[in-house]
Amino acid sequence: MAPATGITLSQKTASLKVGATKQITVSADPVDASDASDVVSAAKFVSSDTGVATVAADGTITAVAVGSTTITATSGSFTATVAVTVSAA
């Protein structure tokens, strides 16, 4: 089996209401890559605007305020993003 060539997320966009949460998950691309488990376990998440939504180490997004932000997952040199839109509760 060949090593991973990238990562993918469980979704590309997310729409949440203030106070809601949603978990996104990381997969290695291809999913049966020889280093898939290492690639997935190394993934880290960041939010481009924590005033709109935060993201926990396990990929759980929490909507904080109305607006838009991007959640980026990084594993080594691989990155993937989720566009998050938060609306009023």
Sequence and secondary structure as in RCSB ss.txt:
>XXXX:A:sequence
MAPATGITLSQKTASLKVGATKQITVSADPVDASDASDVVSAAKFVSSDTGVATVAADGTITAVAVGSTTITATS
GSFTATVAVTVSAA
>XXXX:A:secstr
     EEEES SEEEEETT EEE  EEEESTT TTHHHHHHT EEEES TTTEEE TTSEEEE SSEEEEEEEEE
TTEEEEEEEEEE  
